[in-house]
């Protein structure tokens, strides 16, 4: 014998699995990372008590101003990210929700990821040194040591190269490449001086402005991302090569020539 449920009872019965599914979705781990503006470091100065750039085999300059590399700070590869975290991040201007695989290599352990990031940083430092010395036509007996604690990945390459150029040559005529300003930026660099995209630039512009920068060097391909949440008082300069970045900073410092904009 079958009995017929009243409409309220039927809705109540149907609601039970829906609520269960929603509860599971809210608390289940999702394949995302939530990122926010991270630390910045002046590559012309010290980081945690050690000079970021040390050069031997050639005379160096006393520099003024700052060249600040920028980072994002993301939830760890083994952090539980829930639907609530994702929704909160999507609606926040100081956070971003990123696919986990775009932040960390897929399927690797925490230790393997840390090793991968350290290797990328070492490769970035080697490329940055070669690019800068090649740009300056420096002798091969010039030795550059780069040291930046607790930072991994390749995105500081451009700023490393600019720091080396500023310490060895400045603006090429006795002045500082920075013009005494606090300049920040991001971008990978190849040995031939080509600047590459990095991701997370909207958050990096916030970190840069927070730490006093008024100029931000951004890979040209990421101009639209950088403009999406651009802090007031921060000027974007798009770059595609080390030479282009140097030329833009020299033009800005001397007040002559054109300075590109996004």
C-alpha positions as CSV (number, residue, x, y, z in Angstrom):
1,X,0.0,0.0,0.0
2,X,1.5,3.4,-1.0
3,X,1.0,6.6,1.0
4,X,1.2,10.0,-0.5
5,X,3.4,12.7,1.1
6,X,2.1,16.2,1.6
7,X,3.9,19.0,-0.3
8,X,5.7,20.3,2.8
9,X,6.9,16.9,3.7
10,X,8.0,16.1,0.1
11,X,10.0,19.4,0.0
12,X,11.6,18.5,3.3
13,X,12.6,15.0,2.1
14,X,14.1,16.4,-1.1
15,X,15.9,19.1,0.8
16,X,17.9,16.7,2.9
17,X,20.2,15.4,0.1
18,X,20.5,18.9,-1.4
19,X,21.7,20.3,2.0
20,X,24.1,17.4,2.3
21,X,25.6,18.1,-1.1
22,X,26.0,21.8,-0.3
23,X,27.6,21.0,3.0
24,X,30.0,18.6,1.3
25,X,30.8,21.3,-1.4
26,X,31.4,23.9,1.3
27,X,33.8,21.8,3.3
28,X,35.4,19.6,0.6
29,X,39.0,20.6,-0.5
30,X,39.1,22.2,-4.0
31,X,41.9,22.4,-6.5
32,X,42.6,26.1,-6.0
33,X,45.0,28.4,-4.1
34,X,44.1,31.7,-2.6
35,X,46.8,34.4,-3.1
36,X,47.4,37.8,-1.7
37,X,50.1,40.5,-2.0
38,X,53.3,39.2,-0.7
39,X,56.7,40.6,0.4
40,X,58.8,42.9,-1.7
41,X,62.6,43.3,-1.5
42,X,64.9,46.0,-2.7
43,X,67.5,44.2,-4.8
44,X,69.9,47.2,-4.5
45,X,70.0,46.7,-0.7
46,X,69.9,44.0,1.8
47,X,67.5,41.2,2.6
48,X,67.6,39.6,6.0
49,X,71.0,41.1,6.7
50,X,72.7,40.0,3.5
51,X,73.2,42.1,0.3
52,X,71.0,40.9,-2.5
53,X,73.6,41.7,-5.2
54,X,77.3,41.3,-4.6
55,X,79.7,42.0,-7.5
56,X,83.5,41.5,-7.7
57,X,85.9,42.0,-10.6
58,X,84.6,45.4,-11.5
59,X,84.0,48.8,-9.7
60,X,80.5,49.3,-8.4
61,X,78.4,52.4,-7.7
62,X,76.7,53.6,-4.6
63,X,73.1,53.6,-5.6
64,X,70.2,55.7,-4.5
65,X,66.5,54.8,-4.9
66,X,65.2,51.3,-4.8
67,X,64.4,48.5,-7.2
68,X,61.9,46.3,-5.5
69,X,61.1,42.8,-6.7
70,X,57.5,41.7,-5.8
71,X,55.8,38.5,-4.8
72,X,52.5,37.0,-4.1
73,X,51.8,34.8,-1.1
74,X,49.6,31.8,-1.8
75,X,48.0,29.1,0.4
76,X,50.4,26.2,0.6
77,X,50.2,23.2,-1.8
78,X,48.7,21.0,1.0
79,X,46.3,23.7,2.4
80,X,42.6,22.8,2.5
81,X,40.8,25.4,0.3
82,X,37.0,25.2,0.7
83,X,34.2,26.6,-1.4
84,X,33.8,29.4,1.2
85,X,37.4,30.3,0.7
86,X,37.0,30.4,-3.0
87,X,33.9,32.5,-3.0
88,X,35.4,34.9,-0.5
89,X,38.5,35.3,-2.6
90,X,36.6,35.9,-5.8
91,X,34.8,38.9,-4.3
92,X,37.9,40.4,-2.6
93,X,40.2,43.0,-4.3
94,X,43.2,42.1,-2.2
95,X,43.0,38.4,-2.9
96,X,42.8,36.1,-6.0
97,X,41.7,32.6,-6.6
98,X,44.1,30.7,-8.8
99,X,44.1,27.1,-10.1
100,X,46.4,25.2,-7.8
101,X,48.3,23.8,-10.8
102,X,49.1,27.3,-12.0
103,X,50.9,28.0,-8.6
104,X,52.4,24.6,-7.8
105,X,53.5,21.7,-10.1
106,X,50.8,19.1,-10.2
107,X,51.1,15.9,-8.2
108,X,54.3,16.9,-6.4
109,X,55.0,16.7,-2.7
110,X,55.6,19.9,-0.7
111,X,59.3,19.1,-0.5
112,X,59.5,18.5,-4.3
113,X,57.7,21.8,-4.9
114,X,60.1,23.7,-2.7
115,X,63.0,22.1,-4.6
116,X,61.4,23.0,-7.9
117,X,61.0,26.6,-6.9
118,X,64.5,26.9,-5.6
119,X,65.8,25.5,-8.9
120,X,63.7,28.0,-10.8
121,X,65.1,30.8,-8.7
122,X,68.7,29.7,-9.3
123,X,68.1,29.5,-13.1
124,X,66.5,33.0,-13.0
125,X,69.6,34.4,-11.2
126,X,72.0,32.9,-13.7
127,X,69.9,34.2,-16.6
128,X,69.6,37.6,-15.0
129,X,73.4,37.8,-14.5
130,X,74.2,36.8,-18.0
131,X,71.6,39.1,-19.5
132,X,72.9,42.1,-17.5
133,X,76.6,41.5,-18.2
134,X,75.9,40.9,-21.9
135,X,73.9,44.1,-22.1
136,X,76.8,46.0,-20.5
137,X,79.4,44.2,-22.6
138,X,81.2,43.4,-19.3
139,X,84.2,41.1,-19.2
140,X,83.6,37.5,-18.2
141,X,85.8,37.8,-15.1
142,X,83.1,39.9,-13.4
143,X,81.4,37.7,-10.7
144,X,77.9,38.4,-9.5
145,X,76.3,36.7,-6.5
146,X,72.6,37.0,-6.0
147,X,71.0,36.1,-2.6
148,X,67.4,36.4,-1.7
149,X,66.1,34.3,1.2
150,X,62.8,32.6,1.3
151,X,61.8,33.4,-2.3
152,X,61.4,30.9,-5.1
153,X,60.5,30.9,-8.8
154,X,61.7,32.9,-11.7
155,X,59.7,36.2,-11.5
156,X,62.5,38.3,-10.0
157,X,64.7,38.0,-13.1
158,X,64.1,41.4,-14.6
159,X,64.7,43.2,-11.3
160,X,67.9,41.2,-10.7
161,X,69.2,42.3,-14.1
162,X,68.3,45.9,-13.5
163,X,69.9,45.9,-10.1
164,X,73.2,44.6,-11.7
165,X,73.0,47.3,-14.4
166,X,72.4,50.0,-11.8
167,X,75.3,48.9,-9.6
168,X,77.7,48.7,-12.5
169,X,76.6,51.5,-14.9
170,X,73.6,53.4,-13.5
171,X,71.9,55.4,-16.2
172,X,75.1,55.3,-18.3
173,X,76.1,58.9,-17.6
174,X,76.8,59.0,-13.9
175,X,73.2,59.0,-12.5
176,X,71.1,56.4,-10.9
177,X,68.9,54.2,-13.1
178,X,66.1,54.7,-10.6
179,X,66.4,58.5,-10.5
180,X,66.2,58.1,-6.7
181,X,62.7,56.7,-7.0
182,X,61.2,53.6,-5.5
183,X,60.6,51.4,-8.5
184,X,59.1,48.0,-8.4
185,X,58.3,45.3,-11.0
186,X,58.1,41.7,-12.0
187,X,59.0,39.6,-15.0
188,X,61.2,36.6,-16.0
189,X,64.2,37.2,-18.1
190,X,66.1,35.1,-20.6
191,X,69.8,35.2,-21.2
192,X,69.2,37.4,-24.3
193,X,67.3,40.0,-22.2
194,X,63.8,39.0,-23.2
195,X,61.2,39.7,-20.5
196,X,58.5,37.1,-19.9
197,X,55.1,37.1,-18.2
198,X,54.7,35.8,-14.6
199,X,51.1,36.0,-13.4
200,X,49.6,37.5,-10.3
201,X,50.6,41.0,-11.4
202,X,47.4,42.7,-10.0
203,X,48.4,41.5,-6.5
204,X,52.0,42.5,-7.0
205,X,51.1,46.1,-7.9
206,X,49.3,46.3,-4.5
207,X,52.4,44.9,-2.7
208,X,54.5,47.5,-4.6
209,X,52.4,50.5,-3.7
210,X,52.1,49.3,-0.1
211,X,55.9,49.4,0.1
212,X,56.3,52.8,-1.4
213,X,56.7,52.3,-5.1
214,X,55.5,54.9,-7.6
215,X,56.6,53.1,-10.8
216,X,55.8,49.4,-11.7
217,X,57.6,47.6,-14.5
218,X,55.2,45.0,-16.0
219,X,55.6,42.5,-18.8
220,X,53.8,44.1,-21.7
221,X,51.5,41.0,-22.2
222,X,50.2,41.5,-18.7
223,X,49.2,45.2,-18.9
224,X,45.5,44.5,-18.8
225,X,45.9,42.3,-15.7
226,X,48.0,45.0,-14.0
227,X,45.4,47.7,-14.7
228,X,42.5,45.7,-13.3
229,X,43.2,46.6,-9.6
230,X,45.9,49.3,-10.1
231,X,46.5,51.2,-6.8
232,X,46.3,55.0,-6.9
233,X,49.6,56.6,-7.3
234,X,51.3,53.7,-9.2
235,X,52.4,54.2,-12.8
236,X,52.7,51.2,-15.1
237,X,55.6,50.9,-17.6
238,X,55.3,47.9,-20.0
239,X,58.5,46.1,-20.9
240,X,59.5,43.4,-23.3
241,X,63.3,43.4,-23.0
242,X,66.0,44.5,-20.6
243,X,67.2,47.2,-22.9
244,X,63.6,48.5,-23.2
245,X,63.3,48.6,-19.4
246,X,66.6,50.5,-19.1
247,X,65.7,52.9,-21.8
248,X,62.4,53.6,-20.2
249,X,63.9,54.3,-16.8
250,X,66.6,56.5,-18.3
251,X,64.0,58.5,-20.2
252,X,61.9,58.8,-17.0
253,X,65.0,59.9,-15.0
254,X,66.2,62.5,-17.5
255,X,62.7,63.7,-18.5
256,X,63.6,63.1,-22.1
257,X,62.3,60.7,-24.7
258,X,59.1,58.7,-24.6
259,X,58.1,56.4,-21.7
260,X,55.6,53.7,-22.8
261,X,52.4,53.1,-20.8
262,X,49.9,50.3,-20.6
